[in-house]
Amino acid sequence: MFAYIVRRTLYAIPILIGVNILTFALFFMVNTPDQMARVQLGDKHVSEEAIEQWKIQRGYDKPLFLNSEENSQGLFTDTVFYQKSFNLFLLEFGRSDAGRMIGADIQQRMWPSLALAIPTFIIGIAVNIVFALFVVMFRATAIDTAALILCVALLSISAIFYILGGQYFIAKLWHWVPISGYLPGIEAWRFLILPVAIGVISGIGGGTRLYRTLFLEEANKDYVRTARAKGVSETSVLFKHILPNGLIPILTSVVVVIPSLFMGSLLMESFFGIPGLGSYTLDAIQSQDFAIVRSMVFLGSVLYILGLILTDISYTLVDPRVRLS
Amino acid sequence: MSMSILDVKPVFLLSDILIYILVASLVLFFYQLMRNPLSRARWRAVFQTATGMSAFVVICFYVLVALLDSIHYREPLPILADQQTVHYSQDVRSVLDLIFVGVHKRSEKTYSSPFALQLFTKENMQDENDNLYRGFPELKYAGQHLDDPTKQRQDVVTKSLIAIFMGLLVSAVIVGAHKLWRQYRKPANALPWWSAYLTITVLIVVGSWAIGLSHYYHISGTNIVGVDVFYQSIKAIRTGVLIGTLATLLTLPIAIVLGISAGYFRGWVDDAVQYIYTTLSSIPGILLIAASVLLIDVYIELHPESFSIGAVRADFKFLALCFILGMTSWTGLCRLLRAETLKVSQLDYVQAAHAFGVSNMRVIFKHILPNVTHIILIAMVLDFSVFVLAEAVLSYIGVGVDPSMASWGNMINEARSELSRDPVVWWPVLSAFVLMFILVLAANVFSDRVRDAFDPRG
């Protein structure tokens, strides 16, 4: 087990290097460091010295991938790519192109993101499981068909419509909660309740349908038939046999997204004005702040790979027959 | 000098050509599938359900609108006295605009609500005695035929009845013709044709009503710059359908080639393919797409000479977006194909083919590919609706299609400020919602039916 985790972690390194090469290639094809300096300094008639100064301060004054002036060792290490990526592996994000400390920004903004993402995630799963179980209880009846149709209809609606609808009816028309904004501390719940509710509702269609399939798969297995044949009541079959066994594929399938909850939600946070990491990333895209986007891409990749490893571990935890090798 | 339709100059946008090639190859692909008895039986299962049939008709209707909107031309400008050559308008029109005779020219000043006769906002006006006052100005192109504005309700009802009657007539002819054709062709088969007939009738009647009344009113109001919202949301169909099909079809070649070769050849090929797709899928998708779209923007900025016509620039950006969506979304299908190929290539008949000395290429095309087609097919119909929905999100973030292009995403993007106005402007977002919802719902229902019919696991 331990050896497996170590090996998977080592395997993550080439992937993260690949991610870095890709983001570098993409962003420097968009912008040369000179253009970035012009965007950030904000003035059309910027002097050459100012640009050079900016590049030296930010560490963009070196060649991108290969430094032909250096000897064998500095050939790769004395470049923008190496210097910028190496620090990422130590989780030192450095300064954004606008000059702020990215690490400090992330530490500050992760709390609102988590405050939104964790309740949405947990309540969402709970609600979907309850609905799916309800539908499975009435399987092969008109209720099942109607619920399935409703699910398909719900998942055909873009998340944006859920947000616009919720903001309009609940916040603007009925004045139940503020439309958008955020306050730190315990006061935050008033701002979070609407986005959490919308996040949960917009996931019901897809989630319920998926979980229904997983439960039904379980309901068709032999041991369930045996239980029924032995005269176990339908309620007992549902809650003692189908539910616990159906939970296994559900839980192992959601483990992969748990670390990524940290990144927040781009859409929700920007629509509701929540100062989390999602809106941080979106602002960075729109202002073309390369350093922030690069850091967030890296962080996102690390968390995703972490999710994959956790998924594998969760398989062994729920099913002792699975051995990691 | 009179102008006829023949004087126009055809414009072939890259996406127009692509969509025709794609639709043609899709038709060919399905025809090929139909010749295989097994998949023929499966397709029958798809169309044997009333919902599958109805969803297919709806999708065909959307595709037809998109195709009509993909035949573009530029109208000639009026010829001046001392002019030798004909100049053409910078506006690119499509055949769909012909159906909406002149709706694109009938722009108001700004917002007006559905069926309104006046603008939505007050302006300074002058009465007969030159007194200034604040009032709602009359619309220029709505209800001009009315002598008495109070009779509008009556007029709308009469015109609706006529249009609905015409629609019923047209659909009766189509349904009748099809019934006759079926009688001559084969004894009645079990397909639920009534569902198709019902869907066609509803679509034609609603379409005829909407187009008929669009000539007299703005049936879904006008947007902030006074463009008819119904017309705008119909024009957005092309964008939605195109982004769905193009991006989906772009994912296929990479996913198929990499997925099957990883599963078939194993060894270092498998390692390399796994490395590529793990790397790509570990990057948050939206960031990758945003970065690539910014790249395209810069390219357009640096090459202004290639993009002199607005429609050409928008089209290039649009194609690039489809390409990027395709390039970033193939990993899921690739993973599935790899796993399935691993399984299939262990089967006895594949081993037997190897023993007979059949070449790798032949084994892949004759034995592997036909046995993973169901996965490709299911992924194709599933991805379509995902991409249509993604367009809206991307346009909201500001990395979607060109703002000059009619798209549901752009309409939703504007809805944010429209919904916070008082009184609220609700009609653009509602139109976009309805048209988008119908397409995505039809695609989802159809993909469910395809999955039921083709997935061997049931």
Interface residues (C-beta under 8 A of the other chain):
Chain A: P14 I15 G18 V19 L22 T23 L26 F27 M29 V30 N31 V152 A153 L155 S156 I157 S158 A159 I160 F161 L164 Q167 Y168 K172 S260 M263 L266 L267 T281 L282 I285 Q286 Q288 V293 M296 V297 G300 S301 Y304 I305
Chain B: Y275 T278 T279 L280 S281 S282 I283 P284 I286 L287 L288 A290 A291 S292 L294 L295 V298 S385 L389 A392 V393 Y396 I397 G398 V399 I412 A415 R416 L419 S420 V424 V429 F433 M436 F437 V440 L441 N444 V445 D448
